[in-house]
């Protein structure tokens, strides 16, 4: 078992993996998943803000573009749906503008 996994367990942190019974010895064997966040020195990639909307923001990581939206419940379903339509037009525009700026 890798040392990083043992250190995480000693600190009381969780580890993802599989627990199986070895067919030859009959002992339980733990096979940890090779997850990047368990490795020493791992840091989550920073999110760069592409744009802001009235109720959220658009961010970019090296692999994904993320959209965060939050609406107060007091708005009601009809107003939230119309706000979503408006927000997604703004989001599409922000992503398109970022693409244009990157290519120029």
N, CA, C and O atoms as a Tinker XYZ file with bonds, in Angstrom:
   416  protein
     1  N      0.854000   -1.174000    0.000000    73     2
     2  CA     0.000000    0.000000    0.000000    64     1     3
     3  C      0.902000    1.240000    0.000000    63     2     4     5
     4  O      1.875000    1.285000    0.753000    81     3
     5  N      0.594000    2.258000   -0.841000    73     3     6
     6  CA     1.438000    3.452000   -0.886000    64     5     7
     7  C      1.471000    4.192000    0.450000    63     6     8     9
     8  O      0.507000    4.164000    1.215000    81     7
     9  N      2.589000    4.849000    0.713000    73     7    10
    10  CA     2.780000    5.539000    1.991000    64     9    11
    11  C      1.783000    6.681000    2.168000    63    10    12    13
    12  O      1.342000    6.948000    3.286000    81    11
    13  N      1.421000    7.366000    1.064000    73    11    14
    14  CA     0.473000    8.477000    1.164000    64    13    15
    15  C     -0.871000    8.007000    1.738000    63    14    16    17
    16  O     -1.521000    8.724000    2.498000    81    15
    17  N     -1.270000    6.787000    1.356000    73    15    18
    18  CA    -2.541000    6.241000    1.836000    64    17    19
    19  C     -2.467000    5.975000    3.332000    63    18    20    21
    20  O     -3.402000    6.288000    4.069000    81    19
    21  N     -1.365000    5.402000    3.778000    73    19    22
    22  CA    -1.204000    5.123000    5.210000    64    21    23
    23  C     -1.192000    6.412000    6.019000    63    22    24    25
    24  O     -1.746000    6.458000    7.118000    81    23
    25  N     -0.567000    7.457000    5.489000    73    23    26
    26  CA    -0.525000    8.746000    6.190000    64    25    27
    27  C     -1.935000    9.315000    6.305000    63    26    28    29
    28  O     -2.318000    9.816000    7.362000    81    27
    29  N     -2.716000    9.239000    5.214000    73    27    30
    30  CA    -4.098000    9.738000    5.264000    64    29    31
    31  C     -4.922000    8.970000    6.294000    63    30    32    33
    32  O     -5.706000    9.566000    7.034000    81    31
    33  N     -4.748000    7.666000    6.342000    73    31    34
    34  CA    -5.496000    6.872000    7.318000    64    33    35
    35  C     -5.079000    7.202000    8.738000    63    34    36    37
    36  O     -5.923000    7.268000    9.632000    81    35
    37  N     -3.773000    7.412000    8.962000    73    35    38
    38  CA    -3.282000    7.757000   10.298000    64    37    39
    39  C     -3.823000    9.105000   10.752000    63    38    40    41
    40  O     -4.021000    9.319000   11.947000    81    39
    41  N     -4.067000   10.028000    9.799000    73    39    42
    42  CA    -4.610000   11.343000   10.128000    64    41    43
    43  C     -6.124000   11.297000   10.314000    63    42    44    45
    44  O     -6.732000   12.303000   10.681000    81    43
    45  N     -6.730000   10.155000   10.068000    73    43    46
    46  CA    -8.169000   10.015000   10.230000    64    45    47
    47  C     -8.958000   10.444000    9.011000    63    46    48    49
    48  O    -10.168000   10.647000    9.104000    81    47
    49  N     -8.299000   10.587000    7.867000    73    47    50
    50  CA    -8.975000   10.988000    6.640000    64    49    51
    51  C     -9.455000    9.761000    5.869000    63    50    52    53
    52  O     -9.012000    8.642000    6.128000    81    51
    53  N    -10.358000    9.981000    4.928000    73    51    54
    54  CA   -10.917000    8.865000    4.172000    64    53    55
    55  C    -10.047000    8.534000    2.959000    63    54    56    57
    56  O     -9.263000    9.358000    2.488000    81    55
    57  N    -10.210000    7.314000    2.474000    73    55    58
    58  CA    -9.487000    6.831000    1.302000    64    57    59
    59  C    -10.466000    6.019000    0.468000    63    58    60    61
    60  O    -11.190000    5.174000    0.994000    81    59
    61  N    -10.485000    6.282000   -0.843000    73    59    62
    62  CA   -11.336000    5.504000   -1.731000    64    61    63
    63  C    -10.558000    4.295000   -2.222000    63    62    64    65
    64  O     -9.365000    4.385000   -2.511000    81    63
    65  N    -11.237000    3.178000   -2.311000    73    63    66
    66  CA   -10.571000    1.979000   -2.785000    64    65    67
    67  C    -11.483000    0.778000   -2.706000    63    66    68    69
    68  O    -12.677000    0.900000   -2.430000    81    67
    69  N    -10.906000   -0.388000   -2.954000    73    67    70
    70  CA   -11.669000   -1.623000   -2.924000    64    69    71
    71  C    -11.110000   -2.576000   -1.885000    63    70    72    73
    72  O     -9.896000   -2.736000   -1.760000    81    71
    73  N    -12.002000   -3.203000   -1.144000    73    71    74
    74  CA   -11.623000   -4.181000   -0.135000    64    73    75
    75  C    -12.054000   -5.551000   -0.645000    63    74    76    77
    76  O    -13.238000   -5.788000   -0.883000    81    75
    77  N    -11.073000   -6.464000   -0.814000    73    75    78
    78  CA   -11.366000   -7.783000   -1.363000    64    77    79
    79  C    -10.693000   -8.863000   -0.534000    63    78    80    81
    80  O     -9.748000   -8.611000    0.214000    81    79
    81  N    -11.202000  -10.055000   -0.690000    73    79    82
    82  CA   -10.598000  -11.213000   -0.050000    64    81    83
    83  C     -9.688000  -11.873000   -1.070000    63    82    84    85
    84  O    -10.124000  -12.234000   -2.163000    81    83
    85  N     -8.422000  -12.030000   -0.708000    73    83    86
    86  CA    -7.457000  -12.672000   -1.604000    64    85    87
    87  C     -7.828000  -14.148000   -1.724000    63    86    88    89
    88  O     -7.915000  -14.845000   -0.713000    81    87
    89  N     -8.046000  -14.636000   -2.952000    73    87    90
    90  CA    -8.485000  -16.029000   -3.114000    64    89    91
    91  C     -7.419000  -17.054000   -2.702000    63    90    92    93
    92  O     -7.757000  -18.183000   -2.348000    81    91
    93  N     -6.134000  -16.670000   -2.746000    73    91    94
    94  CA    -5.071000  -17.611000   -2.424000    64    93    95
    95  C     -4.774000  -17.681000   -0.924000    63    94    96    97
    96  O     -4.599000  -18.766000   -0.368000    81    95
    97  N     -4.718000  -16.516000   -0.277000    73    95    98
    98  CA    -4.360000  -16.489000    1.146000    64    97    99
    99  C     -5.575000  -16.424000    2.054000    63    98   100   101
   100  O     -5.494000  -16.807000    3.221000    81    99
   101  N     -6.702000  -15.945000    1.536000    73    99   102
   102  CA    -7.898000  -15.823000    2.362000    64   101   103
   103  C     -7.896000  -14.559000    3.213000    63   102   104   105
   104  O     -8.807000  -14.369000    4.019000    81   103
   105  N     -6.902000  -13.689000    3.057000    73   103   106
   106  CA    -6.821000  -12.454000    3.844000    64   105   107
   107  C     -7.517000  -11.319000    3.097000    63   106   108   109
   108  O     -7.669000  -11.354000    1.876000    81   107
   109  N     -7.941000  -10.301000    3.876000    73   107   110
   110  CA    -8.534000   -9.120000    3.279000    64   109   111
   111  C     -7.423000   -8.237000    2.712000    63   110   112   113
   112  O     -6.402000   -8.018000    3.365000    81   111
   113  N     -7.627000   -7.738000    1.505000    73   111   114
   114  CA    -6.642000   -6.891000    0.829000    64   113   115
   115  C     -7.330000   -5.596000    0.415000    63   114   116   117
   116  O     -8.407000   -5.625000   -0.181000    81   115
   117  N     -6.706000   -4.452000    0.732000    73   115   118
   118  CA    -7.247000   -3.156000    0.344000    64   117   119
   119  C     -6.449000   -2.614000   -0.834000    63   118   120   121
   120  O     -5.228000   -2.477000   -0.747000    81   119
   121  N     -7.126000   -2.306000   -1.929000    73   119   122
   122  CA    -6.503000   -1.715000   -3.106000    64   121   123
   123  C     -6.994000   -0.278000   -3.243000    63   122   124   125
   124  O     -8.130000   -0.061000   -3.665000    81   123
   125  N     -6.165000    0.710000   -2.897000    73   123   126
   126  CA    -6.611000    2.113000   -2.990000    64   125   127
   127  C     -6.726000    2.553000   -4.440000    63   126   128   129
   128  O     -5.940000    2.137000   -5.292000    81   127
   129  N     -7.718000    3.402000   -4.713000    73   127   130
   130  CA    -7.849000    3.979000   -6.042000    64   129   131
   131  C     -6.745000    5.008000   -6.226000    63   130   132   133
   132  O     -6.341000    5.667000   -5.268000    81   131
   133  N     -6.261000    5.148000   -7.446000    73   131   134
   134  CA    -5.206000    6.115000   -7.745000    64   133   135
   135  C     -5.858000    7.474000   -8.003000    63   134   136   137
   136  O     -6.085000    7.856000   -9.151000    81   135
   137  N     -6.157000    8.196000   -6.922000    73   135   138
   138  CA    -6.826000    9.484000   -7.003000    64   137   139
   139  C     -5.796000   10.582000   -6.762000    63   138   140   141
   140  O     -5.013000   10.507000   -5.815000    81   139
   141  N     -5.798000   11.594000   -7.613000    73   139   142
   142  CA    -4.777000   12.652000   -7.563000    64   141   143
   143  C     -4.762000   13.375000   -6.225000    63   142   144   145
   144  O     -3.693000   13.749000   -5.742000    81   143
   145  N     -5.942000   13.584000   -5.608000    73   143   146
   146  CA    -5.965000   14.370000   -4.374000    64   145   147
   147  C     -5.305000   13.648000   -3.203000    63   146   148   149
   148  O     -5.043000   14.272000   -2.174000    81   147
   149  N     -5.030000   12.356000   -3.332000    73   147   150
   150  CA    -4.342000   11.629000   -2.275000    64   149   151
   151  C     -2.829000   11.786000   -2.370000    63   150   152   153
   152  O     -2.110000   11.449000   -1.430000    81   151
   153  N     -2.348000   12.291000   -3.489000    73   151   154
   154  CA    -0.909000   12.392000   -3.680000    64   153   155
   155  C     -0.356000   13.614000   -2.958000    63   154   156   157
   156  O     -1.038000   14.632000   -2.837000    81   155
   157  N      0.864000   13.513000   -2.485000    73   155   158
   158  CA     1.496000   14.594000   -1.755000    64   157   159
   159  C      1.681000   15.802000   -2.671000    63   158   160   161
   160  O      2.118000   15.662000   -3.813000    81   159
   161  N      1.347000   16.978000   -2.166000    73   159   162
   162  CA     1.535000   18.206000   -2.915000    64   161   163
   163  C      0.429000   18.534000   -3.892000    63   162   164   165
   164  O      0.546000   19.504000   -4.640000    81   163
   165  N     -0.652000   17.752000   -3.912000    73   163   166
   166  CA    -1.747000   18.026000   -4.846000    64   165   167
   167  C     -2.493000   19.278000   -4.422000    63   166   168   169
   168  O     -2.787000   19.458000   -3.241000    81   167
   169  N     -2.799000   20.136000   -5.369000    73   167   170
   170  CA    -3.652000   21.293000   -5.132000    64   169   171
   171  C     -4.697000   21.353000   -6.220000    63   170   172   173
   172  O     -4.394000   21.162000   -7.398000    81   171
   173  N     -5.927000   21.617000   -5.826000    73   171   174
   174  CA    -7.011000   21.736000   -6.785000    64   173   175
   175  C     -6.709000   22.909000   -7.715000    63   174   176   177
   176  O     -6.259000   23.958000   -7.256000    81   175
   177  N     -6.954000   22.743000   -9.025000    73   175   178
   178  CA    -6.677000   23.848000   -9.954000    64   177   179
   179  C     -7.536000   25.067000   -9.631000    63   178   180   181
   180  O     -8.705000   24.930000   -9.269000    81   179
   181  N     -6.961000   26.249000   -9.763000    73   179   182
   182  CA    -7.684000   27.482000   -9.485000    64   181   183
   183  C     -8.709000   27.735000  -10.582000    63   182   184   185
   184  O     -8.472000   27.444000  -11.754000    81   183
   185  N     -9.857000   28.285000  -10.177000    73   183   186
   186  CA   -10.900000   28.634000  -11.120000    64   185   187
   187  C    -10.738000   30.096000  -11.515000    63   186   188   189
   188  O    -10.683000   30.976000  -10.656000    81   187
   189  N    -10.664000   30.347000  -12.806000    73   187   190
   190  CA   -10.566000   31.710000  -13.312000    64   189   191
   191  C    -11.970000   32.183000  -13.652000    63   190   192   193
   192  O    -12.696000   31.500000  -14.375000    81   191
   193  N    -12.358000   33.340000  -13.140000    73   191   194
   194  CA   -13.702000   33.866000  -13.392000    64   193   195
   195  C    -13.752000   34.441000  -14.800000    63   194   196   197
   196  O    -12.971000   35.329000  -15.146000    81   195
   197  N    -14.676000   33.930000  -15.612000    73   195   198
   198  CA   -14.875000   34.412000  -16.979000    64   197   199
   199  C    -15.842000   35.587000  -16.976000    63   198   200   201
   200  O    -15.627000   36.590000  -17.656000    81   199
   201  N    -16.910000   35.444000  -16.200000    73   199   202
   202  CA   -17.914000   36.498000  -16.159000    64   201   203
   203  C    -18.830000   36.342000  -14.963000    63   202   204   205
   204  O    -18.849000   35.309000  -14.294000    81   203
   205  N    -19.587000   37.399000  -14.712000    73   203   206
   206  CA   -20.544000   37.388000  -13.608000    64   205   207
   207  C    -21.925000   37.688000  -14.163000    63   206   208   209
   208  O    -22.071000   38.493000  -15.082000    81   207
   209  N    -22.932000   37.041000  -13.606000    73   207   210
   210  CA   -24.318000   37.309000  -13.982000    64   209   211
   211  C    -25.024000   37.878000  -12.763000    63   210   212   213
   212  O    -24.411000   38.052000  -11.709000    81   211
   213  N    -26.328000   38.171000  -12.906000    73   211   214
   214  CA   -27.071000   38.743000  -11.786000    64   213   215
   215  C    -27.143000   37.780000  -10.604000    63   214   216   217
   216  O    -27.120000   38.210000   -9.450000    81   215
   217  N    -27.231000   36.487000  -10.886000    73   215   218
   218  CA   -27.414000   35.510000   -9.822000    64   217   219
   219  C    -26.295000   34.474000   -9.735000    63   218   220   221
   220  O    -26.462000   33.460000   -9.056000    81   219
   221  N    -25.168000   34.694000  -10.395000    73   219   222
   222  CA   -24.111000   33.690000  -10.341000    64   221   223
   223  C    -22.852000   34.134000  -11.056000    63   222   224   225
   224  O    -22.602000   35.324000  -11.242000    81   223
   225  N    -22.062000   33.138000  -11.454000    73   223   226
   226  CA   -20.801000   33.427000  -12.129000    64   225   227
   227  C    -20.430000   32.273000  -13.050000    63   226   228   229
   228  O    -20.963000   31.169000  -12.940000    81   227
   229  N    -19.498000   32.559000  -13.966000    73   227   230
   230  CA   -18.985000   31.571000  -14.901000    64   229   231
   231  C    -17.493000   31.469000  -14.639000    63   230   232   233
   232  O    -16.798000   32.485000  -14.646000    81   231
   233  N    -16.988000   30.262000  -14.409000    73   231   234
   234  CA   -15.570000   30.076000  -14.143000    64   233   235
   235  C    -15.001000   29.044000  -15.097000    63   234   236   237
   236  O    -15.730000   28.285000  -15.734000    81   235
   237  N    -13.667000   29.037000  -15.179000    73   235   238
   238  CA   -12.975000   28.107000  -16.057000    64   237   239
   239  C    -11.826000   27.459000  -15.305000    63   238   240   241
   240  O    -11.062000   28.139000  -14.619000    81   239
   241  N    -11.704000   26.139000  -15.435000    73   239   242
   242  CA   -10.559000   25.388000  -14.937000    64   241   243
   243  C     -9.834000   24.846000  -16.170000    63   242   244   245
   244  O    -10.317000   25.021000  -17.289000    81   243
   245  N     -8.690000   24.197000  -15.988000    73   243   246
   246  CA    -8.000000   23.668000  -17.175000    64   245   247
   247  C     -8.842000   22.699000  -18.011000    63   246   248   249
   248  O     -8.611000   22.576000  -19.214000    81   247
   249  N     -9.808000   22.012000  -17.403000    73   247   250
   250  CA   -10.581000   21.018000  -18.139000    64   249   251
   251  C    -12.053000   21.377000  -18.349000    63   250   252   253
   252  O    -12.703000   20.797000  -19.219000    81   251
   253  N    -12.595000   22.326000  -17.565000    73   251   254
   254  CA   -14.028000   22.556000  -17.609000    64   253   255
   255  C    -14.373000   24.037000  -17.553000    63   254   256   257
   256  O    -13.597000   24.862000  -17.072000    81   255
   257  N    -15.564000   24.349000  -18.062000    73   255   258
   258  CA   -16.180000   25.653000  -17.848000    64   257   259
   259  C    -17.360000   25.389000  -16.930000    63   258   260   261
   260  O    -18.207000   24.547000  -17.227000    81   259
   261  N    -17.418000   26.114000  -15.804000    73   259   262
   262  CA   -18.438000   25.873000  -14.793000    64   261   263
   263  C    -19.369000   27.072000  -14.686000    63   262   264   265
   264  O    -18.941000   28.221000  -14.797000    81   263
   265  N    -20.656000   26.785000  -14.469000    73   263   266
   266  CA   -21.664000   27.826000  -14.303000    64   265   267
   267  C    -22.311000   27.631000  -12.940000    63   266   268   269
   268  O    -22.832000   26.558000  -12.634000    81   267
   269  N    -22.272000   28.682000  -12.126000    73   267   270
   270  CA   -22.882000   28.655000  -10.803000    64   269   271
   271  C    -24.044000   29.644000  -10.804000    63   270   272   273
   272  O    -23.853000   30.820000  -11.110000    81   271
   273  N    -25.231000   29.186000  -10.469000    73   271   274
   274  CA   -26.410000   30.048000  -10.405000    64   273   275
   275  C    -27.162000   29.755000   -9.120000    63   274   276   277
   276  O    -27.318000   28.595000   -8.739000    81   275
   277  N    -27.633000   30.808000   -8.445000    73   275   278
   278  CA   -28.424000   30.684000   -7.227000    64   277   279
   279  C    -29.562000   31.685000   -7.284000    63   278   280   281
   280  O    -29.336000   32.878000   -7.485000    81   279
   281  N    -30.786000   31.204000   -7.107000    73   279   282
   282  CA   -31.952000   32.067000   -7.129000    64   281   283
   283  C    -32.660000   31.981000   -5.787000    63   282   284   285
   284  O    -32.780000   30.894000   -5.222000    81   283
   285  N    -33.134000   33.115000   -5.266000    73   283   286
   286  CA   -33.905000   33.053000   -4.024000    64   285   287
   287  C    -35.269000   32.407000   -4.278000    63   286   288   289
   288  O    -35.893000   32.660000   -5.309000    81   287
   289  N    -35.728000   31.582000   -3.349000    73   287   290
   290  CA   -36.995000   30.881000   -3.516000    64   289   291
   291  C    -38.180000   31.836000   -3.611000    63   290   292   293
   292  O    -39.192000   31.522000   -4.236000    81   291
   293  N    -38.047000   32.988000   -2.994000    73   291   294
   294  CA   -39.156000   33.936000   -2.972000    64   293   295
   295  C    -39.499000   34.469000   -4.368000    63   294   296   297
   296  O    -40.560000   35.065000   -4.559000    81   295
   297  N    -38.606000   34.257000   -5.345000    73   295   298
   298  CA   -38.872000   34.729000   -6.714000    64   297   299
   299  C    -40.035000   33.985000   -7.350000    63   298   300   301
   300  O    -40.764000   34.563000   -8.156000    81   299
   301  N    -40.222000   32.733000   -7.010000    73   299   302
   302  CA   -41.286000   31.942000   -7.622000    64   301   303
   303  C    -40.800000   31.277000   -8.899000    63   302   304   305
   304  O    -39.826000   31.717000   -9.510000    81   303
   305  N    -41.482000   30.223000   -9.291000    73   303   306
   306  CA   -41.044000   29.395000  -10.415000    64   305   307
   307  C    -41.040000   30.150000  -11.738000    63   306   308   309
   308  O    -40.086000   30.037000  -12.508000    81   307
   309  N    -42.094000   30.921000  -12.016000    73   307   310
   310  CA   -42.186000   31.611000  -13.302000    64   309   311
   311  C    -41.054000   32.635000  -13.461000    63   310   312   313
   312  O    -40.426000   32.699000  -14.518000    81   311
   313  N    -40.795000   33.424000  -12.434000    73   311   314
   314  CA   -39.731000   34.429000  -12.518000    64   313   315
   315  C    -38.354000   33.777000  -12.580000    63   314   316   317
   316  O    -37.457000   34.295000  -13.246000    81   315
   317  N    -38.171000   32.642000  -11.892000    73   315   318
   318  CA   -36.882000   31.937000  -11.949000    64   317   319
   319  C    -36.639000   31.406000  -13.356000    63   318   320   321
   320  O    -35.521000   31.502000  -13.863000    81   319
   321  N    -37.667000   30.847000  -13.997000    73   319   322
   322  CA   -37.506000   30.330000  -15.357000    64   321   323
   323  C    -37.174000   31.439000  -16.349000    63   322   324   325
   324  O    -36.322000   31.255000  -17.219000    81   323
   325  N    -37.831000   32.575000  -16.231000    73   323   326
   326  CA   -37.511000   33.681000  -17.140000    64   325   327
   327  C    -36.116000   34.225000  -16.844000    63   326   328   329
   328  O    -35.399000   34.616000  -17.765000    81   327
   329  N    -35.723000   34.257000  -15.564000    73   327   330
   330  CA   -34.373000   34.703000  -15.215000    64   329   331
   331  C    -33.322000   33.722000  -15.749000    63   330   332   333
   332  O    -32.249000   34.140000  -16.186000    81   331
   333  N    -33.624000   32.428000  -15.713000    73   331   334
   334  CA   -32.700000   31.430000  -16.263000    64   333   335
   335  C    -32.482000   31.645000  -17.760000    63   334   336   337
   336  O    -31.353000   31.564000  -18.245000    81   335
   337  N    -33.559000   31.919000  -18.486000    73   335   338
   338  CA   -33.410000   32.189000  -19.918000    64   337   339
   339  C    -32.491000   33.380000  -20.146000    63   338   340   341
   340  O    -31.580000   33.315000  -20.971000    81   339
   341  N    -32.726000   34.467000  -19.416000    73   339   342
   342  CA   -31.910000   35.666000  -19.552000    64   341   343
   343  C    -30.459000   35.401000  -19.155000    63   342   344   345
   344  O    -29.532000   35.843000  -19.832000    81   343
   345  N    -30.270000   34.673000  -18.048000    73   343   346
   346  CA   -28.920000   34.385000  -17.551000    64   345   347
   347  C    -28.136000   33.537000  -18.560000    63   346   348   349
   348  O    -26.951000   33.782000  -18.785000    81   347
   349  N    -28.791000   32.546000  -19.163000    73   347   350
   350  CA   -28.070000   31.683000  -20.096000    64   349   351
   351  C    -27.711000   32.413000  -21.387000    63   350   352   353
   352  O    -26.726000   32.057000  -22.035000    81   351
   353  N    -28.476000   33.413000  -21.771000    73   351   354
   354  CA   -28.063000   34.246000  -22.898000    64   353   355
   355  C    -26.776000   34.996000  -22.528000    63   354   356   357
   356  O    -25.846000   35.082000  -23.331000    81   355
   357  N    -26.735000   35.538000  -21.302000    73   355   358
   358  CA   -25.524000   36.237000  -20.840000    64   357   359
   359  C    -24.333000   35.288000  -20.752000    63   358   360   361
   360  O    -23.213000   35.652000  -21.110000    81   359
   361  N    -24.581000   34.069000  -20.274000    73   359   362
   362  CA   -23.506000   33.073000  -20.129000    64   361   363
   363  C    -22.954000   32.698000  -21.505000    63   362   364   365
   364  O    -21.738000   32.622000  -21.686000    81   363
   365  N    -23.835000   32.467000  -22.467000    73   363   366
   366  CA   -23.386000   32.137000  -23.822000    64   365   367
   367  C    -22.541000   33.270000  -24.391000    63   366   368   369
   368  O    -21.514000   33.025000  -25.025000    81   367
   369  N    -22.969000   34.499000  -24.169000    73   367   370
   370  CA   -22.218000   35.655000  -24.656000    64   369   371
   371  C    -20.843000   35.759000  -24.017000    63   370   372   373
   372  O    -19.863000   36.065000  -24.696000    81   371
   373  N    -20.765000   35.506000  -22.707000    73   371   374
   374  CA   -19.476000   35.585000  -22.012000    64   373   375
   375  C    -18.514000   34.511000  -22.510000    63   374   376   377
   376  O    -17.331000   34.786000  -22.711000    81   375
   377  N    -19.005000   33.302000  -22.709000    73   375   378
   378  CA   -18.150000   32.210000  -23.202000    64   377   379
   379  C    -17.695000   32.519000  -24.633000    63   378   380   381
   380  O    -16.534000   32.300000  -24.978000    81   379
   381  N    -18.603000   33.023000  -25.456000    73   379   382
   382  CA   -18.262000   33.363000  -26.831000    64   381   383
   383  C    -17.220000   34.485000  -26.874000    63   382   384   385
   384  O    -16.266000   34.425000  -27.650000    81   383
   385  N    -17.410000   35.507000  -26.032000    73   383   386
   386  CA   -16.432000   36.617000  -25.980000    64   385   387
   387  C    -15.054000   36.141000  -25.529000    63   386   388   389
   388  O    -14.037000   36.593000  -26.055000    81   387
   389  N    -15.019000   35.241000  -24.566000    73   387   390
   390  CA   -13.729000   34.706000  -24.109000    64   389   391
   391  C    -13.035000   33.962000  -25.241000    63   390   392   393
   392  O    -11.820000   34.071000  -25.407000    81   391
   393  N    -13.798000   33.214000  -26.012000    73   391   394
   394  CA   -13.244000   32.463000  -27.137000    64   393   395
   395  C    -12.666000   33.417000  -28.188000    63   394   396   397
   396  O    -11.594000   33.162000  -28.737000    81   395
   397  N    -13.367000   34.499000  -28.463000    73   395   398
   398  CA   -12.882000   35.479000  -29.430000    64   397   399
   399  C    -11.588000   36.119000  -28.946000    63   398   400   401
   400  O    -10.641000   36.260000  -29.719000    81   399
   401  N    -11.538000   36.509000  -27.679000    73   399   402
   402  CA   -10.352000   37.158000  -27.115000    64   401   403
   403  C     -9.161000   36.208000  -27.143000    63   402   404   405
   404  O     -8.042000   36.645000  -27.411000    81   403
   405  N     -9.372000   34.920000  -26.875000    73   403   406
   406  CA    -8.268000   33.952000  -26.893000    64   405   407
   407  C     -7.702000   33.771000  -28.282000    63   406   408   409
   408  O     -6.498000   33.554000  -28.425000    81   407
   409  N     -8.527000   33.853000  -29.311000    73   407   410
   410  CA    -8.055000   33.603000  -30.685000    64   409   411
   411  C     -7.398000   34.822000  -31.313000    63   410   412   413
   412  O     -6.688000   34.695000  -32.311000    81   411
   413  N     -7.623000   35.991000  -30.747000    73   411   414
   414  CA    -7.034000   37.212000  -31.335000    64   413   415
   415  C     -5.636000   37.426000  -30.838000    63   414   416
   416  O     -4.987000   38.398000  -31.222000    81   415
